[in-house]
Amino acid sequence: MNSRGVVINSSRQAMGMAPISTTRPPADDRFQQLTEGSVMVMAIRVSPAADSPVVYAGLEEPAILHEHHLEYFIAAGVLILLALAAWMTWCVVGRTLRPVAAIRARMSEITVSDLSLRVPIPPGEDEIALLARTANQTLTRLEEAVEQQRRFRLHRLPRAQDPDRRPACAAGGGPALPRRHRSARHHPGGADGERPA
């Protein structure tokens, strides 16, 4: 198309048709990509001259782009990917926290009167498994300490309740004497206080 807007040459398919565009690219930007309706147009200015002709090449825009179907497909794909990522994250977090919930439930069952229970150890060598092993070792040491304290109390209880095993000492450091012998030692003359002649 010349500078006056007259078609001077065209392809066989476009022969006799109106120009697909009337936009003339400027001299400093001779290549421009346009969209005329549903046609994608490439306008090329042959030379920077003022009367330079312009060559137009057009291609019918696909329906998926013209009717915005591509945007809908992309948005639907993004939503599906986000939902899948959220579901996978939920599964991974749930699987990770399931041993923690089991450990917490078992710890709530352990009391001072029964320290024989142990927390379940999950498979693997991660931090949760190490925490479970450490908790079991702590419970073992605590159970041994409580059992040792219990045996010590049972050993001392019979000694405290048996009167024959209590130490019998007088205030002066010697063995405790009956009352009759104490009176005789304080009164050598006899129980009535008389001295011998």
Rosetta blueprint (number, residue, H / E / L):
1 M L
2 N L
3 S L
4 R L
5 G L
6 V L
7 V L
8 I L
9 N L
10 S L
11 S L
12 R L
13 Q L
14 A L
15 M L
16 G L
17 M L
18 A L
19 P L
20 I L
21 S L
22 T L
23 T L
24 R L
25 P L
26 P L
27 A L
28 D L
29 D L
30 R L
31 F E
32 Q E
33 Q E
34 L E
35 T E
36 E E
37 G L
38 S L
39 V E
40 M E
41 V E
42 M E
43 A E
44 I E
45 R E
46 V L
47 S L
48 P L
49 A L
50 A L
51 D L
52 S L
53 P L
54 V E
55 V E
56 Y E
57 A E
58 G E
59 L E
60 E E
61 E L
62 P L
63 A H
64 I H
65 L H
66 H H
67 E L
68 H L
69 H H
70 L H
71 E H
72 Y H
73 F H
74 I H
75 A H
76 A H
77 G H
78 V H
79 L H
80 I H
81 L H
82 L H
83 A H
84 L H
85 A H
86 A H
87 W H
88 M H
89 T H
90 W H
91 C H
92 V H
93 V H
94 G H
95 R H
96 T H
97 L H
98 R H
99 P H
100 V H
101 A H
102 A H
103 I H
104 R H
105 A H
106 R H
107 M H
108 S H
109 E H
110 I L
111 T E
112 V L
113 S L
114 D E
115 L L
116 S L
117 L L
118 R L
119 V L
120 P L
121 I L
122 P L
123 P L
124 G L
125 E L
126 D L
127 E H
128 I H
129 A H
130 L H
131 L H
132 A H
133 R H
134 T H
135 A H
136 N H
137 Q H
138 T H
139 L H
140 T H
141 R H
142 L H
143 E H
144 E H
145 A H
146 V H
147 E H
148 Q H
149 Q H
150 R H
151 R H
152 F H
153 R H
154 L H
155 H H
156 R H
157 L H
158 P H
159 R H
160 A H
161 Q H
162 D L
163 P H
164 D H
165 R H
166 R L
167 P L
168 A L
169 C E
170 A L
171 A L
172 G L
173 G L
174 G L
175 P E
176 A L
177 L L
178 P L
179 R H
180 R H
181 H H
182 R H
183 S H
184 A H
185 R H
186 H H
187 H L
188 P L
189 G L
190 G L
191 A L
192 D L
193 G L
194 E L
195 R L
196 P L
197 A L
